[in-house]
């Protein structure tokens, strides 16, 4: 399977330079060791991903406080991804998934003056997937394993020309499973075949996710795509939020389990005194919108991965709910 190159990822690791190209460290990837430095994996050379690391893009990516993301996948020699249906491909043992996070100084110039923050990796070993977060050194030459996570002050100029500042959170290794939990096991959540930008030798999925911000596409599929990517990895029949009865993944049918006129199982003060997860025609009376607009740790959804409100995403879902028959 060939995945499209992502220009932004080409400048993720500014100076992981060696005297000569080194083979990817398959032995380390498949061992029980925890690499202390990202460079030990030999997945970058001279600031660019090695040829064996294929970069890719998503039609609708997860929102993470407006950070820019670069994504890549590595499979060991002689192995390949086995794509079946529209969900996850089958990754062979020895595969690595990489997601890097950074901020340009000005979001209106997304490829200029990027400050790299962290790179999260998922490695598939014989015992299953393992998740490790790496934080980039201040000199931008390498990244260090931070299993306990950390926080960093981040500043940038937003799309509206105004300055923004947040305390960016790198999750600890245990928190990774809070989202990457499928049937009780650690698993990838992003690169579903239906969400991958179509490659030249990969058959198109039967139900591809649209871009959430493509105004030329129909409103409901865009809203469902946004919910699938940002909420559906927990809110599905096998996810950590399965007992809520609120299932927001792409595969679920529209109706009560999507939240439409559904009373929450246990929202507590997260309900904002509203009665239904989604009340058609009334986004202001829908718990879904209340929780997406909140920054209160006891109310906000998603629980991890953001410290700001995604105003554009909220606006999309408000328009969708407002357009529902009522």
C-alpha positions, 0 to 999 in steps of 0.5 A: 500500500502506498500512502501519499507524502506529506510536505509538512512532515519533511521538516519534522526532524531538523537535524537527525544527521548521521555520517551515512544512512543507517538501516531502520532499527528493526531489532529495537522496534521489535524488542522489549526495550524502550528507546530513550531517544527517537533517533535510535529508531533510525527513521529520519536521516538528515532531517527527512524521513527515510524512504522506508517511512511513508508519510500520509494525510487524513481527510479529516484529522483529529483536532489538537489545539490547532497544532500542525501534524505530520504522520508516517507509517513504517513496515518492516522489510518484506511485510506490507499492510493488509487493507480490508474494508474501510476500517483499519488495515492489518499492521504486521509486527514491527510496524511503527506509526508516527504522529508529530506535533508542532506550531508555526509562528503564524497559522496563516503561514503554516509551513514557515518557522515551525516549532516542533513539540513532540512525536508520539509513536505506536510500535507493534510488537509480538505482545501488541502495540506500545505507545511512547511520547517523545519531546523534542529538545530545544535545539531541535536535533532529537527527541527524548522519551517522556513517559510521564508526559509534560507541559509546554508554553506555546505561543502563535499568531492565529488565523485571525491575526491575534496572538494565542497562548496555551499550556500544551500537554504531552500525554503520559504513556498511560493516558494514551490508552484513554483514547487508543483503546479498542476492545480493551487493547491498545490500538491505532485510531487514526489511519482507517482506510476510509480516512486516508487520503487516497493513494495511487495503488490503494482501492478507494474505500466504499464509504470514504470520510469527507473533509469536515471543512469542505463547504462544498460537501453535504453538511451531515456527512461532514458532521458525522466525519468530525464526530467519528474522528474526534469522538468515535474512538471512545464513543463506539460499541467497543470503546472506553465510552461504550456504556454511555450508549452514545456511539458517534463513530461513522459506522453507527446508524443515525438515531438515539445512539447518535444522541438524537433525543437521547437522555444521558446515562450519567452526564452530571453537571456536564449536561449543563442542565440540558436533557438530551445529548442532541436536541434537533433544531436546538444546538444551545440545548444539546449536551454535545455542544455544551461539553465541546464548548467547555474547558472545565476538566469535569465537563469538557469533551473530548477529555484529553488532547485539547485546552482550547475550544475548536470554534470551527468544529463547534460551528459545524455541529451547531449548523448540523443540529440546527438543520435537523427536522424538529 
